[in-house]
Amino acid sequence: MYFLRALLASLLGLVCTLAVSAYVTLQTLNTTVLDRTEVKSWLDKSGVYNNLLNTTLANNQAAQNELNTGSSIVSSDSLKTGLNQTFTPSYVKQAAEKAIDGTYDWLTGSTSTISFEINTPAQKDAFISNLSAALEPQLAQLPRCTSTAQFNASDPTCLPPGTTAKEAANELATDVANQNSVFRQPITAATAAQSTANSGTPSNTSLTSNPTAQRAQSLVSSLGQWLLWLPIIVIVSGCLMVLLSRYKLRAAKHLAARLTVGLALTCAIGLLIATIGRTFSLKDFTSANSTIMSQVVEPVVHQAAPAIGARLALVSGIIGAVTLIAWIVLLIIKRKFERNALLKPDETLPTDDPTTLGEPAPAKTTEPNDASHPKP
């Protein structure tokens, strides 16, 4: 019977320890990665919005095909200039935050699917104006065509009769805008899923149809309940573990010590992450070498890692301080009972007290009697 009680007490102690670890982890994630405001702050401070458009254009095959017009006047550099002047870093930030809000609304269970819309066709006129301004100086240097038929709109080598460079530039920019897919329809979750499909062909793929994404959404939506139940599990399992132990005071002290040491190590890990997270390079951990990794992922990680590490250290440090206080108090109580036991040489402590609160009373020692041991 005592063996079963000891085994059950050990299992409850393990449950208590795991529950504390789970609570620290989930609380850290809830206030960092799963906090949309915090994530937006990381992206803004990382500076990725300044080069996100160029990085996307450089790594998207469909965008590369549209940039390669084959024209000496409307070159890919001219198109990039027009796009960057139209979709400024502030516009990219607003668009990205719309996508973030739609994603987090789905993760938290507010919506059944990721939903957002970025109205890029509304920027069509601004793009035409910006691209036209970039093309006009080049067209102004071209000679006049001898006839209208000599003018080639796809790759002009001369200006048609009666047409100014500004008018020709505006016409070319309008043709380019009409052919560019980004100005034909808004960017939504569905179009984003299509553009990232490996096949490169239009499909009905949804960002939320992936089984891994569905499991993540289920876990995040129930995170609030876990943060409520885990402290209850810690308290109940810890109390039951102490009640089932033979030496209850010793068991409580050992549990508090174990939790304190574990939380101290977690706090140290958090501080280490916060320290090295600002400067470490992802090239040391992955063989991938792309502009997305260096221009987007790494700057964001340099903002996220220190924040996550600091929050992990804070959460584990606060809980660790509580368990440390409990450990010290239990240690003082245990020593008090031991001292009281030594101060009662003529009495035998009741068996209930040491069994219930501490350890067995120490054996009494008696001084030798001079009468029973005569001097030689």
Secondary structure, 3 states (H helix, E strand, C coil): CHHHHHHHHHHHHHHHHHHHHHHHHHHHHHCCCCCHHHHHHHHHHHCHHHCHHHHHHHHCHHHHHHHCCCCCCCCHHHHHHHHHHHCCHHHHHHHHHHHHHHHHHHHCCCCCCCCCEECHHHHHHHHHHHHHHHHHHHHHCCCECCCHHHCCCCCCCCECCCCCHHHHHHHHHHHHHHHCHHHCCCEEHHHHHHHCCCCCCCCCCCCCCCHHHHHHHHHHHCHHHHHHHHHHHHHHHHHHHHHHCCCHHHHHHHHHHHHHHHHHHHHHHHHHHHHHCCCCCHHHCCCCCCHHHHHHHHHHHHHHHHHHHHHHHHHHHHHHHHHHHHHHHHHHHHHHHHHHHHCCCCCCCCCHHHHHHCCCCCCCCCCCCCCCCCCC
